[in-house]
């Protein structure tokens, strides 16, 4: 599972692709059209029980990863 956060001025899809490159390397090739938005949801961080985390889940070739903001 690849995770990270959405930076200012970035769409969730752009963040997902950037996070994949950060985890898998800049030579990794992704076809933007193969990313499918699956769902989003909010949770409370288990570390402090107060911080809200928003998860965006995308699918790419039967793999799932999360982008959180």
N, C-alpha and C positions, 0 to 999 in steps of 0.2 A: 504494500500500500504506500503510495507516494502522497505526501501531504505538505502543506505550506500555507501561505496566506496570499491574499490578493493585494497587490500594491496599488497605490493611488494612480488612477487613470487607466487601469488595466481591467479587461473583462475577466470573468471567471474562466472562460476558455483560454484566454491568453495566459492567465496564471497557471492553469493546468499544464499547458505546453511548456512554460518556463520551468515549472517545478519538475517535470519529467526530464528536461535537459539538465537541471541541477543535480538530479539523482543519477541519471543514466549517462551523462556526458553530452557535450555539445555536438558530437558526431551522430547522435541518435536522430533518426528521421521520423517525423510524424506527419501524417496526412491529416490536416485539420478537419477534413470531411469525415474521417473515421471516428472522431470523438462524438459520443452520444451522451447528452445530458440525461441522467437517470432520475435524480431527486435531490432535494435539499431539505435540511432539517436543522433545528437548533437543539443544543444540549448545554448543560452547565458543566464547567470544568470540574473534574474530580479533585484537582489539586487544591482548590480553595472554596469550592461550592458556591461561588458567586459570579465568576466570569462566564458570560454567555459566549458560546462558540457556534458559528454558523458553518455547517458542512455543505459542500456541493459535491455530488458524486457523478463522475463521468465514467463511461465505459469505452474501452478501446481494445479491440481484438480479444474479447472475453476476459479482459483484466479490468479491475476496478481500482481507482485511486481517489483520494479525497483531497479537496482544496478547502482550507478552513479560513474564515475571516471572523 
